[in-house]
Structure formats: C-alpha cells, structure tokens
Amino acid sequence: MLGLDISSSSVKLVELGQDKAGNLVLERCAIVPLERGWITDGNIEKFDEVADAVRRLVKKSGTKTKNVAMALPPSAVITKKIILPGGMSDQELEMQVETEANQYIPFPLDEVSLDFCIVGPSATSSGDIEVLIAASRREKVQDIQGLAEAAGLKPVIVDVESYASRLATGRLIENLPNKGVGSIVALFEVGALTTSMQVIRNDEVLYDRDQAFGGAQLTQLIVRQYGFSLEEAESKKRSGELPDDYESSVLSPFVESMVQEIGRALQFFFTSTPHNKVDYVMLAGGSAALPGLTAAVTQHTTFACTLVNPFEGMEIGEGVRLKKMTREAPSYLTSCGLALRRFMQ
C-alpha cells in the first residue's frame, strides 16, 4: 500500500516494504509540486490539475502498487474520545457510537463518514472502554478518494494528517534514550502556509496548535528582493540557484523569524499546560531543512532540536536516489506515516 500526502504545495508518495528479517525498506518516494491556489485550507479548488499532478507523481515513482492510504487535514475531521460500557458486541458498539456521535457532530449523520476504534480499557471507570471516534463530511472524503481514483489508484484508508505524522514520528521517538518513554517531544511541521505543532508524550498528544507561518513567506521575500516571478522564486529556492547576498539579506532574517515563531509556540504550550520544558524539538516539512535552522532553534529555546528523517533506520531500495531523498526527507513525514499503515492492519 502506498502513502499519498496531498498538501497545499505538493503531492508526495511513499512506498515501504519489508526484507526477510522484517526490517522496513524504503522502496519508492517521489514529490511533485502544486501551484498556489490549487488547494486552499485543505479544499481542492482545481480538481483536474491536482488529479493530473497525482498521475504524474505515480508515474514518476515507478510504482505498480494500486492500494493507497491518504489523509485529511485535522481541520476537516472531528475526533473525540468517549467512554462506553465494555463487553458489547460489535453491532451494539456500532449503534452506541452512532448515538454518541450525534452529540458531537454538527451535521446529519447521513452526510458524514464515521469510524471508531477501541483505544483500550478506561483509566477512570473499571469495566468501561475508551473509544476514539472520527468523523468527516462525506464530500471531503469523496474529494480525496476521487483524486486517487483519477490517478488509477484504489483508496483503502483515509487517515488524519496529524495522526499519520505522529505514527511516523513514533518510530523516531523509540530511538531516543530509554526508547523515548516519558520524553516530551514538540514536533513542528513547517508547511507552505501553516506550521503545525504537536507536543507528544508516550503516544499521547499533550497539546496541538497551528500557526499561519510557513515556507511560502520565504518565497515571497525572494520575489520582493530580486523581482522574480513566484514560479521562478519557488524553483530557485528548491534548487538553491540564488544571488550571492541571498543568505545574508533574505535567508538569515527568515530563519530568525521562524525561530521566533517556534519559540512563541512553545511559550503558548508552557502557559496553557502544567509543563515548563520539552525534552526534544523535532522539525519536519519542506522548509525544516533550511541551513542553520536546527542550531538556531536549539540556541534560542535551549532544547535539543533535530531535523526529522522519517526513513531513518530503514533499508533504502534500489529505486531511490539517496542524495535527493536525504534532501527532501523532512517533507515525507506524513506520507511515510500513511505508508506505515500497511503494516498495521
């Protein structure tokens, strides 16, 4: 099964396999940029253009796999943990979930795609179980299903982007001292227009928040400084073909303001929770790999900051161009998390 991540600036695909010893293998990964405005706030504004980009992505990756896992942005999904009596049959549980869901979902249930899973026994009331319900407007789900189908793929899973990125990050947290148990990790995903932050401890989200700040602002600065068109600025930013003074007059001030945003987000977390520190800061997303960013975050916040490579510790398949993959790795966090769903059925 492929992981396909559709964001406001690009579509990304990851295919994972396993070798005989059960180690994960990165078989394929590919990325195709999208033009600004094709996808806005998670809504597909230009269906045909995005579908065409997904077709090009599949072709570029060389995959023959048809099954695909995709995700919706957290803003398009309502999730809620509820407590239900244990010992119900599947059918009873389903009816009970629908009854409960009615309270939390502001749309008629027949306009909604709904799913649930049992998290485990309730921590507070014995004999009861904790159940996670997730619901989205059916049209949202059908939109991204339609994109996959237009590219000849078969959508089998629709996840939530933040859950997928947590799944991929979970592998990396296990590599931390003491397997990351008890560690508080602040994960920042720097997108084109938004930076999302999740603070995680032992698979639990302590805090999450989105900020209107991202890599597109760097593109705008390049346009203003050098008079390029948006397209030119974006492609030169990706290839690094920029004038000599780029680092001092554009990149450094941008990195500085990004560090300030990350510091501010951490402060929000500290003031709205009992916590006053994090153990690690992890940066993912297309703009996370900017030179000097992780060091500047460490210096500004005093917390150890690393760049996320979701393929860390995996074997690398023959079809993967190592240098290119290493450069783009932080962009693949969500698509890698979606591809990991293959091993969790």
C-alpha positions as CSV (number, residue, x, y, z in Angstrom):
1,M,0.0,0.0,0.0
2,L,1.2,3.5,-0.9
3,G,1.1,6.6,1.3
4,L,-0.1,9.6,-0.6
5,D,0.0,13.0,1.1
6,I,-1.7,16.0,-0.6
7,S,-0.7,19.3,0.9
8,S,-1.2,22.9,-0.3
9,S,2.2,23.0,-2.0
10,S,2.9,19.4,-3.3
11,V,1.8,15.8,-3.6
12,K,4.1,13.2,-2.0
13,L,4.2,9.4,-2.3
14,V,6.0,6.8,-0.2
15,E,6.0,3.0,-0.7
16,L,7.5,0.9,2.1
17,G,8.3,-2.8,2.0
18,Q,10.0,-5.3,4.4
19,D,13.0,-7.5,3.9
20,K,13.2,-11.2,5.1
21,A,14.3,-10.1,8.5
22,G,11.3,-7.8,8.9
23,N,13.3,-4.6,8.5
24,L,11.5,-1.7,6.8
25,V,12.6,-0.9,3.3
26,L,12.0,2.4,1.5
27,E,11.1,1.2,-2.0
28,R,10.0,4.5,-3.5
29,C,9.4,8.1,-2.7
30,A,8.5,11.0,-5.1
31,I,7.3,14.5,-4.8
32,V,5.5,16.8,-7.4
33,P,4.9,20.5,-6.6
34,L,1.4,22.0,-6.9
35,E,0.7,25.6,-7.9
36,R,-0.5,28.0,-5.3
37,G,-4.3,28.1,-5.1
38,W,-4.9,24.6,-6.3
39,I,-5.6,23.5,-2.7
40,T,-6.6,26.1,-0.1
41,D,-7.3,25.3,3.5
42,G,-7.5,21.6,2.7
43,N,-10.1,22.2,0.0
44,I,-9.4,21.0,-3.5
45,E,-10.1,24.1,-5.7
46,K,-8.6,22.7,-9.0
47,F,-9.6,19.1,-9.1
48,D,-8.3,18.3,-12.6
49,E,-5.0,19.9,-12.1
50,V,-4.4,18.2,-8.8
51,A,-5.5,14.8,-10.2
52,D,-3.1,15.3,-13.1
53,A,-0.3,16.0,-10.6
54,V,-1.1,12.8,-8.7
55,R,-1.0,10.9,-12.0
56,R,2.5,12.4,-12.8
57,L,3.6,11.5,-9.2
58,V,2.6,7.9,-9.6
59,K,4.4,7.7,-13.0
60,K,7.5,9.4,-11.6
61,S,7.7,7.0,-8.7
62,G,7.5,4.0,-10.9
63,T,5.2,2.1,-8.6
64,K,2.9,-0.7,-9.7
65,T,1.0,-0.7,-6.4
66,K,-2.7,0.4,-6.6
67,N,-3.8,0.5,-2.9
68,V,-3.3,3.8,-1.3
69,A,-3.7,5.4,2.2
70,M,-4.5,9.1,2.2
71,A,-5.3,11.7,4.9
72,L,-7.5,14.7,5.6
73,P,-6.2,17.8,7.4
74,P,-7.2,17.8,11.2
75,S,-9.5,20.8,10.5
76,A,-11.7,18.5,8.3
77,V,-12.1,15.8,10.9
78,I,-13.8,15.8,14.2
79,T,-12.2,13.4,16.7
80,K,-13.5,12.6,20.2
81,K,-12.7,10.1,22.8
82,I,-15.7,8.7,24.6
83,I,-16.2,6.1,27.4
84,L,-18.6,3.2,26.7
85,P,-19.5,0.1,28.7
86,G,-17.3,-2.9,28.0
87,G,-18.5,-6.3,26.7
88,M,-20.8,-5.1,23.9
89,S,-21.0,-7.0,20.6
90,D,-19.6,-5.2,17.5
91,Q,-23.1,-4.4,16.4
92,E,-24.2,-2.9,19.7
93,L,-20.9,-1.0,19.9
94,E,-21.6,0.5,16.4
95,M,-25.1,1.6,17.4
96,Q,-23.9,3.1,20.6
97,V,-21.1,5.0,18.8
98,E,-23.6,6.5,16.3
99,T,-25.9,7.6,19.1
100,E,-23.0,9.2,20.9
101,A,-21.5,10.7,17.7
102,N,-24.8,12.6,17.2
103,Q,-23.9,14.9,20.2
104,Y,-20.5,15.9,18.8
105,I,-21.1,16.2,15.1
106,P,-22.9,19.3,13.8
107,F,-24.1,17.6,10.6
108,P,-26.7,15.0,9.9
109,L,-25.1,11.5,10.2
110,D,-26.1,10.6,6.6
111,E,-23.8,13.4,5.4
112,V,-20.8,12.1,7.4
113,S,-18.2,9.4,7.1
114,L,-17.7,7.9,10.6
115,D,-15.3,5.4,12.0
116,F,-14.2,4.4,15.5
117,C,-11.7,2.2,17.3
118,I,-11.3,0.9,20.8
119,V,-8.3,2.5,22.4
120,G,-8.3,0.3,25.5
121,P,-9.8,-0.1,29.0
122,S,-10.9,3.2,30.5
123,A,-8.4,4.6,33.0
124,T,-11.1,6.1,35.1
125,S,-14.0,3.7,35.3
126,S,-13.4,-0.1,35.6
127,G,-15.3,-2.3,33.1
128,D,-15.7,0.5,30.6
129,I,-13.7,1.1,27.4
130,E,-12.3,4.2,25.8
131,V,-13.3,4.6,22.2
132,L,-12.0,7.1,19.7
133,I,-14.5,8.3,17.1
134,A,-13.5,10.2,13.9
135,A,-15.9,11.8,11.6
136,S,-15.7,14.0,8.5
137,R,-18.1,15.4,5.9
138,R,-18.6,12.7,3.3
139,E,-17.9,15.1,0.5
140,K,-14.4,15.8,1.9
141,V,-13.7,12.1,1.9
142,Q,-15.1,11.6,-1.6
143,D,-12.9,14.5,-2.9
144,I,-9.7,12.9,-2.0
145,Q,-11.0,9.4,-2.9
146,G,-11.8,10.9,-6.3
147,L,-8.2,12.2,-6.7
148,A,-6.8,8.7,-6.1
149,E,-9.2,7.1,-8.5
150,A,-8.5,9.7,-11.2
151,A,-4.9,8.5,-11.0
152,G,-5.9,4.8,-11.3
153,L,-5.3,4.1,-7.6
154,K,-7.6,2.4,-5.1
155,P,-8.1,4.3,-1.8
156,V,-8.3,1.9,1.1
157,I,-7.6,4.1,4.1
158,V,-8.4,7.7,4.9
159,D,-6.5,8.9,7.9
160,V,-5.9,12.2,9.6
161,E,-2.7,14.0,8.7
162,S,-1.6,14.7,12.2
163,Y,-2.2,11.0,13.2
164,A,-0.1,9.9,10.2
165,S,2.8,12.2,11.1
166,R,2.7,11.0,14.7
167,L,2.8,7.4,13.6
168,A,6.0,8.1,11.5
169,T,7.5,10.2,14.4
170,G,6.7,7.4,16.9
171,R,9.4,5.2,15.2
172,L,12.0,8.0,15.7
173,I,11.0,8.6,19.3
174,E,11.7,5.0,20.0
175,N,15.4,5.6,19.0
176,L,15.7,8.2,21.8
177,P,17.4,7.3,25.1
178,N,15.2,4.9,27.2
179,K,13.2,4.4,23.9
180,G,11.7,7.8,24.4
181,V,9.5,6.7,27.3
182,G,8.3,9.7,29.3
183,S,10.1,12.2,26.9
184,I,8.1,15.3,25.9
185,V,8.6,15.9,22.2
186,A,7.5,19.0,20.4
187,L,7.0,18.2,16.7
188,F,6.8,21.1,14.3
189,E,5.8,20.6,10.7
190,V,6.6,23.6,8.6
191,G,4.3,23.7,5.6
192,A,4.0,26.3,2.9
193,L,1.3,28.3,4.6
194,T,0.9,26.8,8.1
195,T,3.2,25.4,10.7
196,S,1.6,22.8,12.9
197,M,2.8,21.9,16.3
198,Q,2.1,18.7,18.3
199,V,3.5,18.0,21.7
200,I,3.7,14.3,22.3
201,R,4.5,12.1,25.3
202,N,4.1,8.3,25.2
203,D,1.8,8.4,22.1
204,E,-0.4,10.9,23.8
205,V,-0.9,14.4,22.4
206,L,-0.5,16.9,25.3
207,Y,-1.1,20.0,23.1
208,D,-1.5,21.0,19.4
209,R,-1.7,24.2,17.6
210,D,-1.4,25.7,14.1
211,Q,0.3,28.9,13.2
212,A,-0.1,30.9,10.0
213,F,3.5,30.8,9.1
214,G,5.5,28.8,6.5
215,G,7.9,28.4,3.7
216,A,5.7,30.4,1.3
217,Q,6.8,33.5,3.2
218,L,10.4,32.8,2.2
219,T,9.3,32.6,-1.5
220,Q,7.6,36.0,-1.1
221,L,10.7,37.5,0.4
222,I,12.8,36.2,-2.6
223,V,10.2,37.7,-5.0
224,R,10.4,41.1,-3.2
225,Q,14.2,41.1,-3.0
226,Y,15.0,40.0,-6.6
227,G,11.9,40.7,-8.7
228,F,11.5,37.1,-9.8
229,S,8.0,35.7,-10.6
230,L,6.5,33.4,-7.9
231,E,7.2,30.3,-10.0
232,E,10.9,31.4,-10.6
233,A,11.4,32.1,-6.9
234,E,9.9,28.8,-5.9
235,S,12.1,26.8,-8.3
236,K,15.3,28.8,-7.4
237,K,14.5,28.2,-3.7
238,R,14.3,24.5,-4.3
239,S,17.5,24.3,-6.5
240,G,19.5,26.8,-4.5
241,E,20.4,29.0,-7.5
242,L,20.1,32.4,-5.8
243,P,22.3,35.5,-5.8
244,D,25.3,35.8,-3.5
245,D,23.7,38.0,-1.0
246,Y,20.7,35.7,-0.6
247,E,21.9,34.1,2.7
248,S,22.6,37.4,4.5
249,S,19.7,39.5,3.2
250,V,16.9,37.0,2.8
251,L,17.6,33.6,4.4
252,S,19.1,34.7,7.7
253,P,16.2,37.1,8.6
254,F,13.7,34.4,7.6
255,V,15.3,31.8,9.7
256,E,15.4,34.2,12.6
257,S,11.7,34.9,12.3
258,M,10.9,31.2,12.1
259,V,12.9,30.6,15.3
260,Q,10.9,33.3,17.0
261,E,7.6,31.7,15.8
262,I,8.7,28.3,17.2
263,G,9.8,29.9,20.5
264,R,6.4,31.7,20.7
265,A,4.5,28.4,20.1
266,L,6.5,26.7,22.9
267,Q,5.7,29.6,25.2
268,F,1.9,29.1,24.4
269,F,2.3,25.4,25.4
270,F,4.0,26.3,28.7
271,T,1.5,28.9,29.7
272,S,-1.5,26.8,28.9
273,T,-0.3,23.5,30.4
274,P,1.5,22.5,33.7
275,H,4.7,21.9,31.7
276,N,7.6,24.2,31.5
277,K,10.0,22.4,29.3
278,V,10.2,19.9,26.4
279,D,12.9,17.2,26.0
280,Y,13.3,17.4,22.3
281,V,12.2,19.6,19.4
282,M,11.7,17.9,16.0
283,L,11.3,19.8,12.8
284,A,9.7,18.4,9.7
285,G,8.2,19.7,6.5
286,G,9.6,21.3,3.3
287,S,11.2,24.3,5.0
288,A,12.6,22.5,8.0
289,A,15.9,21.7,6.3
290,L,16.9,25.4,5.9
291,P,20.6,25.8,6.7
292,G,21.2,26.8,10.3
293,L,17.6,26.4,11.4
294,T,18.0,23.5,13.9
295,A,21.1,25.1,15.5
296,A,19.3,28.4,15.8
297,V,16.2,26.7,17.4
298,T,18.5,24.9,19.9
299,Q,20.2,28.2,20.8
300,H,17.0,30.2,21.1
301,T,14.9,27.6,23.1
302,T,17.8,25.7,24.9
303,F,16.0,22.5,23.9
304,A,17.8,19.9,21.7
305,C,16.5,20.3,18.1
306,T,16.8,17.8,15.3
307,L,15.7,17.6,11.7
308,V,13.3,14.7,11.1
309,N,14.2,12.0,8.7
310,P,11.2,9.6,8.7
311,F,13.3,7.0,6.8
312,E,16.0,6.8,9.5
313,G,17.0,3.2,10.2
314,M,15.3,1.8,7.0
315,E,17.0,0.0,4.2
316,I,17.0,2.0,1.1
317,G,15.7,0.3,-2.1
318,E,17.4,0.4,-5.5
319,G,14.7,2.7,-6.9
320,V,15.6,5.6,-4.5
321,R,18.0,8.4,-5.3
322,L,19.7,8.7,-2.0
323,K,21.0,12.2,-2.3
324,K,17.7,13.6,-3.4
325,M,15.7,11.6,-0.8
326,T,18.0,12.8,2.0
327,R,17.5,16.4,1.0
328,E,13.7,16.1,0.8
329,A,13.2,13.6,3.7
330,P,11.6,16.0,6.2
331,S,8.8,16.6,3.6
332,Y,7.8,13.0,3.7
333,L,6.8,12.6,7.3
334,T,3.0,12.4,6.7
335,S,3.3,10.2,3.6
336,C,5.7,7.9,5.4
337,G,3.2,7.6,8.3
338,L,0.5,6.7,5.8
339,A,2.7,4.1,4.1
340,L,3.3,2.6,7.6
341,R,-0.4,1.8,7.9
342,R,0.3,-1.2,5.5
343,F,1.9,-3.0,8.5
344,M,-0.8,-2.2,11.0
345,Q,-3.9,-3.9,9.5
